[in-house]
Structures are given as structure tokens and as C-alpha cells.
Amino acid sequence: FYDDSSAIWLDVWGEHMHHGYYPLPHKGGKVDHQAAQVDMIDRSLEWAYGDSEKNPQPKSVVDVGCGVGGSSRHIAKKYSTIDKARGISLSPFQIERATAFTKEQGLEKVVEYKVDDAMKSKFEDNEFDLTWSMESGEHMPDKKQFMNELFRVTAPGGRIIVVTWCHRELEEGETGLTDKETRLLNRINDAYYLPDWVPASHYLTLAKGLGLEDIRSDDWSPFIAPFWPAVFFSALVPRNFFRMMRTGVTTIKGAIATLWMLRGFQKGLVKFALITGRKPDVAL
């Protein structure tokens, strides 16, 4: 799916393959969506790190499910302390483009990308001060194994930041989502090749089980509201529409699924969740 669809996305949206952050209230009018995507990275870092004096700037970062590497390149430029940035994706096309962007921006001595599996990556234990996952957790079929891997590659004292799609929390007395909600999520899953969804509390439980410190979570669904309408309407621009039609059925289904994502957010079913925690320091 990403091998087929990424080229169109890059032409329309640029190197950041994730939601933008749109401050409240949404005032309408013309919006710089690419700037909003960069703002999403910065605000996620600010939310996770808080007071910089208490949270030293990282020296190394891994971008898990990196797309074409927009987040990790931005982080490498944002923090002068970064001397190693790495990214992984299952898509050879994405890694090829990530590497090309990195060379164009003169970052190849610091930033490197590889085709690898986030569920069983080739990184060493305790390798990175910052482990970053921007909208890749929803793709992971085993959330426990995914979090175990994030924990494994994070250095003692390092921070894990997961920004991911979740479904709503269950109400007291509920044993699951409604049939209507499940059908909607299944349509999205079919289009984007996703496994079953979980609520944000599932990540918190896993983080606590790993022994992370300073565990926090937040729901930023209100701050991304303009994103999915913009993605849908970008697909209707004639140049983009006809190119999408030539690309094939997987990309067309992905475009249609933007309406289902929009409905999910409007109904309060789909949530845009942030989860962070710090790996404990080694014992002195």
C-alpha cells in the first residue's frame, strides 16, 4: 500500500506523512498544512519533554515507522545535540525516498534509514536516547511486542514517544465497541491494512508493565480536526485524482477511507492519542 501510495502523497503533502496540529479554535480559511505537520512534531516533543532543564536534549533518535523520514530529519535539525538519527520502515520505496531527501538536505552524516521490522528490529539494546513513533503504532499487530521493542532499543534515562490512532475508551459496563463502530473500523482497516484497534489505556498498561517512569497520555483529537477533510479534498484535485486512478485500487480505497476516518473522529470513535514515558536510569 505504501509503496503504491507514497509517491502521490509526497507530491501533494511533502515529506511529513502524518497529521498536522491545528490550534483551537479552528478559524477556517487557508491553512498551511505542511507547516501544521511540522508543528505536530514540535508540539509533541514539547508535550513529552516539558521543562528542558529537567529533560536533557537527546543525542540519538530512532524514528520507528519513519515513512520518508520527515520527523527524524526535523528532530536532527531541531536539537544540536543529535549526532545519530536512524529510521526504519517496511516500505523500500519510502526508505529510498528518505535517503534521497537526507542527501538533498546534507544530513547523511547524521541520519540513516533502513528497511526493517519494528516488531523485531536489528538495533542494539539501549541504543537511543529518544525513541519516536509517529502514527505507526496502529500498524503493529502485537502492541505488547511493539512496546517491548521500543523499550529495548531505548537507552536508560531515554524517552519513548508514541503518537498513534486509537479507538475510544470503553464505558463502564461495556465489553466492547458497538457493532456499528466495529464495522466502521473494519472498513478503515481494510483500506489501510491495519490490525485491530486498541484504546490509549492499553498503551498505558503496557508502559506501566515495562516499568517506564513519568508515564503520560493525552487525546489531541480536537487539534487535528481539519486534517482529514483536507486530505479528502486534495484527492479531488484533477491532477491528483487522475494520477490516483492510474495507481490502482489500493490507493483509491485509501482515498475513500479518509471519509470513514473523518466520520470516526466526528463520532468520537477514533482518537488521536499521545503516550510517553521515560526508561529508568541504570542503578548507581
C-alpha positions in Angstrom: 0.0 0.0 0.0 2.7 2.5 1.0 4.9 1.6 -2.0 2.0 2.4 -4.2 0.6 5.5 -2.5 3.6 7.3 -1.1 4.6 9.0 -4.4 1.3 10.8 -4.7 1.4 11.8 -1.0 4.9 13.3 -1.5 3.8 15.4 -4.4 0.7 16.7 -2.6 1.8 16.9 1.0 5.6 16.7 1.1 7.9 14.7 3.4 5.7 14.6 6.5 3.4 11.6 6.3 1.2 12.3 9.4 -1.4 14.6 10.9 -0.9 18.3 11.3 -1.5 20.2 14.5 -4.2 23.0 14.3 -4.5 25.2 17.3 -8.0 25.8 18.7 -10.3 27.4 17.8 -10.2 26.4 14.1 -10.9 29.6 12.2 -11.2 28.3 8.7 -9.7 29.9 5.7 -6.5 29.0 4.0 -4.2 26.7 6.1 -0.6 25.8 5.6 -1.0 22.1 6.2 2.7 21.3 5.8 3.6 23.8 8.5 0.9 22.2 10.7 2.6 18.8 10.2 5.9 20.3 11.4 4.1 21.9 14.3 2.8 18.5 15.2 6.4 17.3 15.7 7.4 20.3 17.7 4.4 20.3 20.0 4.6 16.5 20.6 8.2 17.0 21.7 7.3 19.9 23.9 4.4 17.9 25.4 6.6 14.9 26.1 9.8 16.7 27.4 8.3 19.6 29.2 10.9 21.6 31.1 14.1 21.2 29.1 16.3 21.7 32.2 14.8 18.6 33.7 14.8 16.7 30.4 18.2 17.0 28.6 18.2 17.2 24.8 18.7 13.8 23.2 22.0 12.8 21.4 20.4 10.0 19.4 16.9 9.3 18.0 15.2 6.4 16.2 12.1 7.0 14.1 10.1 3.8 14.2 7.8 3.6 11.2 9.6 6.5 9.7 7.7 7.0 6.4 10.1 9.1 4.3 11.9 10.3 7.4 10.4 13.8 7.8 10.2 13.6 11.6 13.7 12.3 12.3 15.3 14.8 9.9 13.4 17.6 11.6 14.4 16.4 15.1 18.1 16.1 13.9 18.0 19.7 12.9 16.0 20.9 15.9 18.4 19.5 18.5 22.1 20.5 18.0 22.9 17.6 20.4 21.8 14.9 18.0 24.8 13.0 16.5 22.9 9.9 15.3 19.4 9.6 13.9 18.0 6.4 12.4 14.7 5.4 10.8 13.0 2.2 9.8 10.1 1.4 7.5 8.8 -1.8 5.9 8.5 0.1 2.6 11.5 0.0 0.3 10.1 2.9 -1.7 9.8 5.0 1.5 13.4 4.2 2.5 14.7 5.1 -0.9 13.0 8.5 -0.8 14.0 9.1 2.8 17.6 8.5 1.9 17.3 10.9 -1.1 15.7 13.6 1.0 18.5 13.2 3.6 21.2 13.7 1.0 19.5 16.7 -0.5 19.4 18.3 3.0 23.0 17.5 3.7 22.2 15.3 6.7 23.6 12.0 5.5 26.5 12.0 8.1 23.9 12.0 10.9 20.7 10.5 9.6 20.3 7.0 8.1 17.3 4.9 7.0 16.9 1.1 6.6 14.1 -1.3 5.6 13.4 -3.1 8.9 10.6 -4.5 11.0 9.6 -2.5 14.1 8.4 -5.7 15.7 11.9 -7.2 15.6 14.4 -4.5 14.6 18.1 -5.0 14.1 19.1 -2.2 16.5 21.2 -2.9 19.6 19.7 -2.8 23.1 19.8 0.6 24.8 20.8 2.4 21.6 18.8 5.6 21.5 18.0 8.5 23.9 14.8 9.3 22.1 12.5 6.6 20.6 9.9 8.2 18.4 6.9 6.6 16.7 4.6 9.0 14.9 1.5 7.2 13.6 2.9 3.8 13.2 1.6 2.0 16.3 -1.8 1.5 14.6 0.0 -0.7 12.1 1.5 -3.1 14.7 -0.3 -6.4 15.1 1.1 -7.1 18.6 1.1 -3.9 20.7 2.9 -5.6 23.6 5.7 -6.8 21.3 5.9 -3.3 19.7 6.2 -1.6 23.1 8.8 -4.2 24.2 10.9 -3.3 21.2 10.6 0.4 21.8 11.7 -0.2 25.4 14.6 -2.5 24.3 16.2 0.0 22.0 15.8 3.0 24.3 18.8 3.9 26.5 18.4 4.1 30.3 17.0 7.6 31.0 15.8 7.9 27.4 12.3 8.8 26.4 9.7 7.0 24.3 7.1 9.0 22.4 4.2 7.2 20.7 1.6 9.2 18.7 -1.0 6.8 17.3 -4.6 6.2 16.2 -6.7 4.6 18.9 -10.4 3.9 19.5 -12.4 5.4 22.3 -12.2 4.1 25.8 -15.0 1.7 26.8 -17.6 3.0 29.1 -18.3 1.3 32.4 -20.3 -1.9 31.7 -19.2 -2.1 28.1 -17.4 -5.3 27.0 -16.5 -3.9 23.5 -17.4 -1.4 20.9 -20.8 -1.4 19.3 -21.4 -3.4 16.1 -21.7 -0.2 14.1 -18.4 1.1 15.5 -16.7 -2.2 14.7 -18.0 -2.1 11.1 -16.6 1.4 10.6 -13.2 0.4 11.9 -13.1 -2.7 9.8 -13.6 -0.6 6.7 -10.7 1.6 7.7 -8.6 -1.5 8.5 -9.4 -3.0 5.1 -8.3 0.2 3.3 -5.1 0.9 5.3 -4.1 -2.8 6.1 -4.4 -2.3 9.8 -4.8 -4.8 12.6 -7.5 -4.5 15.4 -7.5 -1.2 17.3 -6.9 -0.5 21.0 -7.7 2.3 23.3 -5.0 4.6 24.6 -5.3 3.0 28.0 -3.9 -0.2 26.5 -0.6 1.5 25.8 -0.6 3.0 29.3 -1.0 -0.5 30.8 1.9 -1.8 28.6 4.1 1.2 29.6 3.4 0.6 33.3 4.2 -3.1 32.8 7.6 -2.2 31.3 8.4 -0.1 34.3 8.5 3.2 32.5 8.6 6.4 34.6 6.8 9.7 34.1 4.1 8.0 32.0 1.5 10.3 30.5 -1.1 10.3 27.8 -3.3 12.8 26.1 -6.0 13.0 23.4 -5.3 15.5 20.7 -8.3 14.6 18.5 -9.7 18.2 18.6 -6.3 19.6 17.4 -6.2 17.5 14.2 -9.8 18.1 13.0 -9.0 20.0 9.8 -6.6 17.3 8.5 -8.9 14.6 7.1 -11.2 17.0 5.2 -8.0 18.5 3.6 -6.7 15.0 2.6 -10.0 14.1 1.0 -10.3 17.4 -1.0 -6.7 17.1 -2.1 -7.6 13.8 -3.7 -10.3 15.5 -5.7 -7.9 18.0 -7.4 -8.0 16.8 -11.0 -4.2 16.2 -11.3 -4.2 14.1 -8.1 -7.5 12.4 -8.9 -6.4 11.0 -12.3 -3.0 10.0 -11.0 -4.7 8.2 -8.1 -7.0 6.4 -10.6 -3.9 5.2 -12.5 -2.2 4.0 -9.4 -4.7 1.3 -8.7 -7.4 0.0 -6.3 -5.3 0.2 -3.1 -4.7 3.9 -3.4 -8.3 4.6 -4.4 -9.6 2.7 -1.3 -7.2 4.7 0.8 -8.7 7.9 -0.5 -12.2 6.8 0.2 -11.2 5.7 3.7 -10.5 9.4 4.5 -14.3 9.9 4.8 -14.5 6.9 7.2 -11.7 8.4 9.3 -13.5 11.7 9.3 -16.7 10.1 10.4 -14.8 8.1 13.1 -13.4 11.3 14.6 -16.7 13.1 14.4 -18.5 10.3 16.2 -15.8 10.2 18.9 -14.8 6.7 18.0 -11.3 7.4 16.5 -8.9 9.1 18.8 -5.5 10.8 18.2 -3.5 9.7 21.2 -0.1 10.6 22.6 1.7 8.3 25.1 5.1 8.9 26.6 7.3 7.5 29.3 11.0 7.5 30.4 13.1 4.4 30.7 14.5 4.2 34.2 18.2 5.1 34.7 20.6 2.3 35.4 21.1 1.6 39.1 24.1 3.5 40.6 
